Amino acid sequence: MTVQSDTGWRPDLRAPIVMGLAGLLVLQILLALGLNLGGGRTLVPSGADTPLLGIAPDQVQGLRIDSGDGTESVTLARRGDTWIVADLADLPVQGSKVEQFLGELAALKRPLPIATSEEAQERFKVADDTFERRLTLEGETGPIAGLLIGDSPGFKRVFAGIPGEPGVYELRLALSDVSARRDDWIDVGLLRLEGEQINRIATSDWILNKDQTGVWTLADSDRPVDEETVSALMLRIANLGYRGVLGIADDPAYNQQDPLIELQIGLTDGSKRRYRISRAKDSEDYVLKDPERPWYFKLSEFDLGELLDIESADLLAANDAADPSAGVEPSSPSEILPMPEEISEEPPAVE
């Protein structure tokens, strides 16, 4: 019997690599059909070098971040080279932080989606009505890009989606960087001063003045000041920080009509700062208002330190600091005895 060899193409179809490629083709066809049946939305092709948002940082003139529960929202706007809170009397924000955030967004690449169904969008919290954060970027004439931020599967990783697209992506982005809290963006250095600028500190109980030689004195007192205490006080005032901004409208809960301290700060250029500091009602927070600024600042006890408790007596050096011999009573003449070497040990001479 003669065995005929099969030299046709059918055996090649049964090769593992051919069968694998055929399976991949079927999967792609099914995916395409599924997308066409899923509401007509188009999935943008992905690629290692395809930008996710397709924006440049200098295109962005404003951004808005909303929390998913609707309790917090922040709107930032570019004003020349600075960034401000647009709806809070142009309160300055940390421009470097905003620019870094925009740079990270512009650098994001579009990965392969991990899911494309509406059910997956809801599950990963990247749906139009279910999200952790909604980010909207504004250009010169209106919105130019958006991003829906969902759950975080790990450190600096979030699930995200593009509004109007079905894809769910996993991105290298920290959820904390997309904060809807206004206080996470504001500039916290608006009250800071250079210590050398301060030449007068006054309250209703005491006044400190610094002369041209840099020496501090307490008004109505001839005693020298405690230099360590005064230096610490000056540094506290020069570096005064705050935890947030409450707004621009007064509120009876701020208790500003009954301040704990009213502080006046004189500066070498002739200008002044006036701080009215009160304790907010039913709160551990303190409120500071400067009449030259529209904002009410929220401070903690840590921010204020010793400022609320210091009294004039605390500013003065101890009585014996000016004269080290003060308080030591001189010995009476009768108490002065000769030293042992002053006593002659030789007996009197006999004549």
Residue pairs with C-beta under 8 A, 6 or more apart in sequence:
12 18
13 19
31 116
34 116
35 41
35 42
35 43
35 116
35 166
38 116
38 117
38 118
38 166
39 118
39 166
41 164
41 165
41 166
42 165
43 113
43 116
43 165
43 166
43 167
44 50
44 110
44 162
44 165
44 167
46 110
46 111
46 112
46 113
47 109
47 110
48 109
49 109
50 109
50 110
51 106
51 108
51 109
51 110
52 108
52 109
52 110
52 162
52 169
52 171
53 105
53 106
53 108
53 137
53 145
53 147
53 162
54 145
55 105
55 106
55 137
55 144
55 145
56 106
57 99
57 102
57 103
57 105
57 106
59 139
59 144
60 78
60 102
60 137
60 138
60 139
60 144
61 77
61 78
61 138
61 139
61 140
62 75
62 76
62 77
62 78
62 86
62 137
62 138
63 75
63 76
63 98
63 102
63 135
63 136
63 137
63 138
64 73
64 74
64 75
64 76
64 135
64 136
64 138
65 73
65 74
65 133
65 134
65 135
65 136
65 178
65 179
65 180
66 72
66 73
66 133
66 134
66 180
67 73
67 132
67 133
67 180
68 125
68 130
68 131
68 132
68 133
68 134
72 180
72 181
72 182
73 180
74 85
74 179
74 180
74 181
74 182
74 184
74 185
75 85
75 86
75 87
76 83
76 84
76 85
76 86
76 93
76 98
76 185
77 83
77 84
77 85
77 86
79 90
81 95
82 92
82 95
83 92
83 93
83 94
83 95
83 98
84 90
84 91
84 92
84 93
85 91
85 93
85 182
85 185
85 186
88 182
88 245
88 247
88 248
88 295
89 248
89 294
89 295
91 186
91 187
91 245
91 295
92 186
92 187
92 190
93 185
93 186
93 187
94 185
94 186
94 187
97 185
98 185
101 177
101 178
104 173
104 177
105 137
105 145
105 147
108 171
108 172
108 173
110 169
111 169
111 170
111 171
113 166
113 167
113 168
113 169
114 120
114 159
114 168
114 169
114 170
115 121
115 124
115 167
115 168
116 166
116 167
116 168
117 166
118 127
118 166
120 168
121 127
121 130
121 161
121 166
121 168
122 130
124 150
124 151
124 159
124 161
124 168
125 131
125 132
125 150
125 151
125 159
126 148
126 149
126 150
126 159
126 160
126 161
126 168
127 148
127 161
128 148
128 163
131 148
131 149
131 150
132 149
132 150
132 151
132 158
132 175
133 148
133 149
133 175
133 178
133 180
134 146
134 147
134 148
134 149
135 146
135 147
135 148
135 149
135 178
136 143
136 145
136 146
137 143
137 144
137 145
137 146
138 144
146 162
146 163
147 160
147 161
147 162
147 163
148 160
148 161
148 162
148 163
149 158
149 159
149 160
149 173
149 175
149 178
150 158
150 159
150 160
150 161
150 168
151 158
151 159
152 158
152 159
152 174
152 175
153 159
153 170
155 174
156 172
156 173
156 174
157 170
157 171
157 172
157 173
158 170
158 171
158 173
158 174
158 175
158 178
159 168
159 169
159 170
159 171
160 168
160 169
160 170
160 171
160 173
161 167
161 168
161 169
179 185
182 244
182 245
183 243
183 244
183 245
186 244
186 245
188 241
188 242
189 241
190 293
190 295
190 297
191 240
191 241
191 242
191 288
191 290
191 297
192 238
192 239
192 240
192 241
193 237
193 238
193 265
193 267
193 273
194 238
195 234
195 235
195 238
196 268
197 238
197 267
197 268
197 269
198 210
198 234
198 237
198 238
198 265
198 266
198 267
198 268
199 209
199 210
199 266
199 267
199 268
200 207
200 208
200 209
200 210
200 264
200 265
200 266
201 207
201 208
201 233
201 234
201 237
201 263
201 264
201 265
201 266
202 208
202 263
202 264
202 265
202 266
203 261
203 262
203 263
203 264
204 262
205 311
205 312
206 218
206 219
206 311
206 312
206 315
207 218
207 219
208 216
208 217
208 218
208 219
208 225
208 230
208 233
208 315
209 216
209 217
209 219
210 216
210 217
211 217
216 225
216 227
216 230
217 224
217 225
218 225
218 312
218 315
218 316
221 312
221 316
223 316
223 317
223 319
223 322
224 316
224 317
224 321
224 322
225 315
225 316
225 317
226 314
226 315
226 316
226 317
226 318
226 321
227 317
229 310
229 314
229 315
230 315
232 306
233 306
233 307
233 310
233 315
236 304
236 305
236 306
236 307
237 263
237 265
237 307
240 299
240 303
240 304
241 299
241 303
242 288
242 297
242 298
242 299
242 303
243 285
243 298
243 299
243 300
243 303
244 297
244 298
245 295
245 296
245 297
245 298
246 254
246 287
246 295
246 296
246 297
246 298
247 295
247 296
248 294
248 295
248 296
250 256
250 289
250 296
251 296
252 281
253 280
253 281
253 282
253 283
254 278
254 280
254 281
254 287
254 289
254 296
255 278
255 279
255 280
255 281
255 287
256 276
256 278
256 287
256 289
256 296
258 278
259 276
259 277
259 278
260 277
260 278
260 279
260 286
260 308
261 275
261 277
261 307
261 308
262 274
262 275
262 276
262 277
263 273
263 274
263 275
263 276
263 277
263 307
264 272
264 273
264 274
264 275
265 272
265 273
265 274
265 275
266 272
267 273
273 290
273 292
274 290
274 291
274 292
275 288
275 289
275 290
276 288
276 289
276 290
276 291
277 286
277 287
277 288
277 299
277 304
277 307
277 308
278 286
278 287
279 285
279 286
279 287
280 286
280 287
280 298
284 300
284 301
285 298
285 299
285 300
286 298
286 299
286 300
286 301
286 303
286 304
287 296
287 297
287 298
287 299
288 296
288 297
288 299
289 296
289 297
319 326
319 327
320 326
320 327
